[in-house]
């Protein structure tokens, strides 16, 4: 099993450990990418325009079950 989590914080912001969605929402973290095996990828992004771009790109690249 492969598990990788990457988080993006703005420069000079406070970097904190994030274990829950509420912690993400209440932090300075702007983006989270979670990869669990090759079959499950989750992205959280506070910028709705960037999130829509990521969603559209996944569809355009032929990924299935994109929500």
OpenMM code with the backbone's topology and positions (N, CA, C; nanometers):
from openmm import Vec3, app, unit

residues = "UNK UNK UNK UNK UNK UNK UNK UNK UNK UNK UNK UNK UNK UNK UNK UNK UNK UNK UNK UNK UNK UNK UNK UNK UNK UNK UNK UNK UNK UNK UNK UNK UNK UNK UNK UNK UNK UNK UNK UNK UNK UNK UNK UNK UNK UNK UNK UNK UNK UNK UNK UNK UNK UNK UNK UNK UNK UNK UNK UNK UNK UNK UNK UNK UNK UNK UNK".split()
positions = [
    Vec3(0.0847, -0.1173, 0.0000),
    Vec3(0.0000, 0.0000, 0.0000),
    Vec3(0.0893, 0.1236, 0.0000),
    Vec3(0.0513, 0.2201, -0.0792),
    Vec3(0.1218, 0.3476, -0.0869),
    Vec3(0.0327, 0.4548, -0.0261),
    Vec3(0.0906, 0.5371, 0.0599),
    Vec3(0.0177, 0.6512, 0.1142),
    Vec3(0.1112, 0.7706, 0.1140),
    Vec3(0.0667, 0.8780, 0.0529),
    Vec3(0.1458, 1.0011, 0.0510),
    Vec3(0.0516, 1.1192, 0.0680),
    Vec3(0.0863, 1.2097, 0.1548),
    Vec3(0.0091, 1.3316, 0.1733),
    Vec3(0.0996, 1.4522, 0.1584),
    Vec3(0.0620, 1.5446, 0.0748),
    Vec3(0.1397, 1.6673, 0.0547),
    Vec3(0.0501, 1.7870, 0.0831),
    Vec3(0.1074, 1.8841, 0.1511),
    Vec3(0.0314, 2.0026, 0.1893),
    Vec3(0.1053, 2.1268, 0.1434),
    Vec3(0.0306, 2.2289, 0.1022),
    Vec3(0.0897, 2.3548, 0.0558),
    Vec3(0.0437, 2.4691, 0.1451),
    Vec3(0.1422, 2.5350, 0.2042),
    Vec3(0.1173, 2.6521, 0.2886),
    Vec3(0.1780, 2.7749, 0.2217),
    Vec3(0.1168, 2.8914, 0.2371),
    Vec3(0.1768, 3.0137, 0.1834),
    Vec3(0.3119, 3.0412, 0.2497),
    Vec3(0.4006, 3.1067, 0.1774),
    Vec3(0.5314, 3.1445, 0.2301),
    Vec3(0.5133, 3.2290, 0.3557),
    Vec3(0.5934, 3.2026, 0.4572),
    Vec3(0.5914, 3.2742, 0.5861),
    Vec3(0.4662, 3.2493, 0.6696),
    Vec3(0.3890, 3.1460, 0.6376),
    Vec3(0.2736, 3.1130, 0.7215),
    Vec3(0.3145, 3.0068, 0.8227),
    Vec3(0.2289, 2.9814, 0.9171),
    Vec3(0.2554, 2.8802, 1.0189),
    Vec3(0.2193, 2.7427, 0.9637),
    Vec3(0.3181, 2.6547, 0.9594),
    Vec3(0.2954, 2.5180, 0.9123),
    Vec3(0.2593, 2.4324, 1.0333),
    Vec3(0.1454, 2.3660, 1.0245),
    Vec3(0.0974, 2.2817, 1.1339),
    Vec3(0.0621, 2.1433, 1.0810),
    Vec3(0.0606, 2.0460, 1.1701),
    Vec3(0.0155, 1.9115, 1.1344),
    Vec3(-0.1356, 1.9143, 1.1143),
    Vec3(-0.1814, 1.8439, 1.0125),
    Vec3(-0.3247, 1.8406, 0.9816),
    Vec3(-0.3688, 1.6952, 0.9746),
    Vec3(-0.4674, 1.6602, 1.0576),
    Vec3(-0.5183, 1.5234, 1.0596),
    Vec3(-0.6659, 1.5145, 1.0234),
    Vec3(-0.7371, 1.6274, 1.0301),
    Vec3(-0.8810, 1.6260, 1.0034),
    Vec3(-0.9169, 1.7387, 0.9075),
    Vec3(-1.0353, 1.7275, 0.8504),
    Vec3(-1.0830, 1.8320, 0.7604),
    Vec3(-1.0987, 1.9639, 0.8355),
    Vec3(-1.1481, 1.9603, 0.9575),
    Vec3(-1.1631, 2.0833, 1.0361),
    Vec3(-1.0283, 2.1506, 1.0603),
    Vec3(-0.9260, 2.0709, 1.0881),
    Vec3(-0.7919, 2.1285, 1.1055),
    Vec3(-0.7446, 2.1951, 0.9772),
    Vec3(-0.7734, 2.1324, 0.8630),
    Vec3(-0.7384, 2.1921, 0.7332),
    Vec3(-0.8097, 2.3258, 0.7148),
    Vec3(-0.9397, 2.3282, 0.7369),
    Vec3(-1.0190, 2.4500, 0.7180),
    Vec3(-0.9693, 2.5629, 0.8077),
    Vec3(-0.9298, 2.5302, 0.9297),
    Vec3(-0.8875, 2.6314, 1.0261),
    Vec3(-0.7385, 2.6651, 1.0197),
    Vec3(-0.6673, 2.6071, 0.9239),
    Vec3(-0.5234, 2.6328, 0.9108),
    Vec3(-0.4971, 2.7275, 0.7938),
    Vec3(-0.3697, 2.7637, 0.7774),
    Vec3(-0.3284, 2.8438, 0.6621),
    Vec3(-0.3060, 2.7587, 0.5377),
    Vec3(-0.3129, 2.6271, 0.5524),
    Vec3(-0.2905, 2.5368, 0.4395),
    Vec3(-0.3895, 2.5677, 0.3277),
    Vec3(-0.3370, 2.5777, 0.2050),
    Vec3(-0.4208, 2.6122, 0.0903),
    Vec3(-0.4567, 2.4925, 0.0036),
    Vec3(-0.3763, 2.3854, 0.0114),
    Vec3(-0.3955, 2.2726, -0.0784),
    Vec3(-0.3432, 2.1458, -0.0127),
    Vec3(-0.4177, 2.0376, -0.0268),
    Vec3(-0.3735, 1.9056, 0.0191),
    Vec3(-0.3944, 1.8061, -0.0940),
    Vec3(-0.2933, 1.7244, -0.1175),
    Vec3(-0.3018, 1.6147, -0.2130),
    Vec3(-0.2756, 1.4865, -0.1358),
    Vec3(-0.3726, 1.3952, -0.1369),
    Vec3(-0.3595, 1.2652, -0.0706),
    Vec3(-0.3629, 1.1556, -0.1765),
    Vec3(-0.2640, 1.0675, -0.1730),
    Vec3(-0.2588, 0.9547, -0.2661),
    Vec3(-0.2557, 0.8275, -0.1827),
    Vec3(-0.3554, 0.7427, -0.2022),
    Vec3(-0.3635, 0.6147, -0.1331),
    Vec3(-0.3716, 0.5076, -0.2406),
    Vec3(-0.2599, 0.4395, -0.2601),
    Vec3(-0.2459, 0.3461, -0.3718),
    Vec3(-0.2738, 0.4214, -0.5022),
    Vec3(-0.2629, 0.3559, -0.6130),
    Vec3(-0.2918, 0.4281, -0.7376),
    Vec3(-0.4418, 0.4440, -0.7637),
    Vec3(-0.5234, 0.3839, -0.6780),
    Vec3(-0.6670, 0.3846, -0.7055),
    Vec3(-0.7443, 0.4974, -0.6380),
    Vec3(-0.6828, 0.5691, -0.5435),
    Vec3(-0.7564, 0.6750, -0.4744),
    Vec3(-0.6671, 0.7971, -0.4558),
    Vec3(-0.7142, 0.9089, -0.5084),
    Vec3(-0.6456, 1.0369, -0.4940),
    Vec3(-0.7492, 1.1393, -0.4501),
    Vec3(-0.7164, 1.2169, -0.3481),
    Vec3(-0.8062, 1.3237, -0.3022),
    Vec3(-0.7298, 1.4550, -0.3020),
    Vec3(-0.7988, 1.5609, -0.3450),
    Vec3(-0.7412, 1.6940, -0.3443),
    Vec3(-0.8355, 1.7880, -0.2713),
    Vec3(-0.7795, 1.8676, -0.1846),
    Vec3(-0.8540, 1.9714, -0.1142),
    Vec3(-0.7876, 2.1037, -0.1486),
    Vec3(-0.8666, 2.2002, -0.1915),
    Vec3(-0.8115, 2.3287, -0.2323),
    Vec3(-0.9082, 2.4388, -0.1897),
    Vec3(-0.8550, 2.5385, -0.1196),
    Vec3(-0.9404, 2.6470, -0.0711),
    Vec3(-0.9759, 2.7468, -0.1806),
    Vec3(-0.9004, 2.7472, -0.2895),
    Vec3(-0.9292, 2.8356, -0.4028),
    Vec3(-1.0217, 2.7614, -0.4996),
    Vec3(-1.1480, 2.7989, -0.5042),
    Vec3(-1.2469, 2.7258, -0.5846),
    Vec3(-1.2145, 2.7285, -0.7341),
    Vec3(-1.1541, 2.8353, -0.7833),
    Vec3(-1.1170, 2.8414, -0.9252),
    Vec3(-1.0065, 2.7407, -0.9571),
    Vec3(-0.9065, 2.7329, -0.8721),
    Vec3(-0.7997, 2.6347, -0.8931),
    Vec3(-0.8532, 2.4926, -0.8815),
    Vec3(-0.9428, 2.4707, -0.7863),
    Vec3(-1.0016, 2.3381, -0.7706),
    Vec3(-1.0797, 2.2978, -0.8953),
    Vec3(-1.1537, 2.3901, -0.9535),
    Vec3(-1.2282, 2.3610, -1.0767),
    Vec3(-1.1316, 2.3309, -1.1912),
    Vec3(-1.0212, 2.4052, -1.1992),
    Vec3(-0.9205, 2.3779, -1.3023),
    Vec3(-0.8621, 2.2373, -1.2855),
    Vec3(-0.8321, 2.1986, -1.1613),
    Vec3(-0.7801, 2.0642, -1.1345),
    Vec3(-0.8829, 1.9574, -1.1721),
    Vec3(-1.0077, 1.9811, -1.1397),
    Vec3(-1.1166, 1.8886, -1.1727),
    Vec3(-1.1282, 1.8720, -1.3234),
    Vec3(-1.1317, 1.9828, -1.3954),
    Vec3(-1.1440, 1.9775, -1.5419),
    Vec3(-1.0233, 1.9099, -1.6056),
    Vec3(-0.9043, 1.9345, -1.5518),
    Vec3(-0.7844, 1.8715, -1.6059),
    Vec3(-0.7892, 1.7205, -1.5864),
    Vec3(-0.8355, 1.6750, -1.4711),
    Vec3(-0.8465, 1.5309, -1.4468),
    Vec3(-0.9422, 1.4662, -1.5464),
    Vec3(-1.0529, 1.5305, -1.5732),
    Vec3(-1.1493, 1.4788, -1.6710),
    Vec3(-1.0877, 1.4774, -1.8103),
    Vec3(-1.0205, 1.5872, -1.8478),
    Vec3(-0.9580, 1.5959, -1.9798),
    Vec3(-0.8475, 1.4929, -1.9988),
    Vec3(-0.7826, 1.4512, -1.8910),
    Vec3(-0.6759, 1.3514, -1.8982),
    Vec3(-0.7307, 1.2083, -1.8988),
    Vec3(-0.8643, 1.1943, -1.8879),
    Vec3(-0.9267, 1.0634, -1.8974),
    Vec3(-0.9391, 0.9875, -1.7664),
    Vec3(-0.9194, 1.0562, -1.6527),
    Vec3(-0.9378, 0.9873, -1.5253),
    Vec3(-1.0854, 0.9558, -1.5039),
    Vec3(-1.1112, 0.8441, -1.4391),
    Vec3(-1.2478, 0.7995, -1.4154),
    Vec3(-1.2909, 0.8292, -1.2730),
    Vec3(-1.4187, 0.8342, -1.2513),
    Vec3(-1.4790, 0.8552, -1.1186),
    Vec3(-1.4305, 0.9853, -1.0541),
    Vec3(-1.4212, 1.0898, -1.1349),
    Vec3(-1.3803, 1.2213, -1.0845),
    Vec3(-1.5030, 1.2887, -1.0268),
    Vec3(-1.4939, 1.3310, -0.9018),
    Vec3(-1.6057, 1.4005, -0.8371),
    Vec3(-1.5577, 1.5321, -0.7828),
] * unit.nanometer
topology = app.Topology()
chain = topology.addChain("A")
for resn in residues:
    res = topology.addResidue(resn, chain)
    for name in ("N", "CA", "C"):
        topology.addAtom(name, app.Element.getBySymbol(name[0]), res)
